[in-house]
Amino acid sequence: MSKLQTYGRVVGRLYSWSFPRTLVGALKQHNYSAWRYFGWLLQTKTFAVPNKPLRLGERCLAWLLGLGMLLQIVAGFVLVVEWARTGDGVYWPFGLALLVSYPLTWGFFLGLEVAVWHGLYFLVHPKKAGRSLVCTVLEGQVVKLRAKHKFTVVAVAGSVGKTSTKLAIANLLGQTKRVRYQTGNYNDRVTVPLIFFGQEEPSLFNISAWLKVFSANNTALGKRYPYDVVVIEIGTDGPGYMKEFAYIRPDVTVVTAITPEHMEYFETLDAVAAEELAVFDYSRQVLVNGDDVPGMYLVGREFSEYSVTADEATYYAKPGVTTAQGQKLALRLGKVKASAQTQYLGEQGAKIVLAAASVAAMLEVSPANIAAGIPKLEAFAGRMQLLQGVKGALLIDDTYNASPVAVNAALDVLYGLKAKQRIAILGSMNELGAYSPEAHREVGAYCDPNKLDLVVTIGADALQYLAPEAEARGCTVHTCMSPYEAGEYVLKHLQEGAVILAKGSQNGVFAEEALKALLANPADASKLVRQSAYWLSKKRQQFTDAPDA
């Protein structure tokens, strides 16, 4: 295409009636950031943006822009006509300027309007202003780091199982590569970029600490990056969060599951899927858990698949018989077969190990090294961790968080273990919105009286919805509002050689506290989740029967 044709196309777009939609589309494409929008407006050579549908409010904004442009055109014509009628030379320059400049005049007006709106909003919400500023700086530093240094980024997304999968991937890759990751659950817009530089998150308004972080990051940009792989977890609290990680451009993104989460914001599973699968828009490769991501959401997409049920998947593992020592997995990684013993329990544990093995295979770790590394993977606090209990009991600590799918998977592990007595301590599942009653009833209905000797619930929703359903199935159920009460009750009814599962959400539950009364070695309390001074203080605030510090 000749330069003349290119210029003609640009002029055609600039003065077309669809230009208001182009401006609003560009604003949307740049996440309503006035700064990024102005960068596009000043540097663009084509004025072309992806033709994505606009919402009703955005269409109204485009219509108002078009109306403003039309009024400017009318004003320009009036001045030109007045010049022609009177011959006064004052009119025609202004009229011509109005006729020529209307696209860019209103383009800049749109950006200024957004900037003013953001300014007023941030004056009223200084915390959000500070967060936005911090994120802008950190994200820019990560972009520079990615541009200057060659390393692989593995991201983990999904409704459940992100942290466990991230840790398994990082630890398996770490046996043959230099890996940077964070052991906790840094997974939001502020904390994810900190992982790339090995930084901890300061208080938002600790300006001095943030300046030190920014300075240290800039220093690191000029040095050799000492890692081959960075493994991150990316999470969402509602619609629109996942697209904020597009700047990272992960080399591989793992999607662990699409299940109900934060339903007070998403409302439907379709909305959850749309949010989690936004990673397809910016990831170079996507690895999907074929067992827990409904296929209807994957139609027309390119991805690799791992599964413990479908042997035609790209990566497959056949779970073995689960014992207190773990299970043996039969693996197929592409065309290569292998087997490995793992400490991870049940089908859910097999999925986590398989995800790690699949990523390792995608990053060209040899099958021999993968098989040798799997037995070294250990469960982490609050994530199917095994602890020794009093009276020879085995405690399954899965207390980090809870969702219906995760609770049922944990119950499957409990059902599969041989024991003289099986006890399930099940807490309420938070952040499910209107779906909460149904979700708790589903778990209650999954409680099998033939495989459970006792069900102990913690929390209001578990009391109201889960417990009655479990009782209707024929289970023996005891309800509590405190984890400390639950632990003492189980201790009184505990038999020799029992197996006890503890599972629940955080606030109002904290099922890990129920396990403290059951530990054979009280010092193992340090192995439980949320044992810092901050968390223990929070628990004392929520429960009157919590022990003193």
QUILIN-V581447 format. One record per helix or strand. SS is the DSSP state (H for helix, E for strand). FROM is the first residue (numbers start at 1). LEN is the number of residues. If there is no record, write none. Layout:
ss:SS from:FROM len:LEN
ss:SS from:FROM len:LEN
This chain:
ss:H from:3 len:12
ss:H from:19 len:11
ss:H from:34 len:10
ss:H from:56 len:31
ss:H from:89 len:36
ss:H from:126 len:23
ss:E from:152 len:6
ss:H from:162 len:12
ss:E from:179 len:2
ss:H from:189 len:9
ss:H from:207 len:15
ss:E from:229 len:5
ss:H from:242 len:7
ss:E from:252 len:4
ss:H from:263 len:4
ss:H from:269 len:13
ss:E from:285 len:5
ss:H from:295 len:3
ss:E from:304 len:4
ss:E from:315 len:4
ss:E from:323 len:1
ss:E from:326 len:8
ss:E from:336 len:7
ss:H from:346 len:17
ss:H from:367 len:8
ss:E from:385 len:5
ss:H from:390 len:3
ss:E from:394 len:5
ss:H from:404 len:13
ss:E from:422 len:6
ss:H from:433 len:14
ss:E from:454 len:5
ss:H from:460 len:14
ss:E from:477 len:4
ss:H from:483 len:10
ss:E from:499 len:5
ss:H from:512 len:5
ss:E from:519 len:1
ss:H from:522 len:6
ss:H from:533 len:10
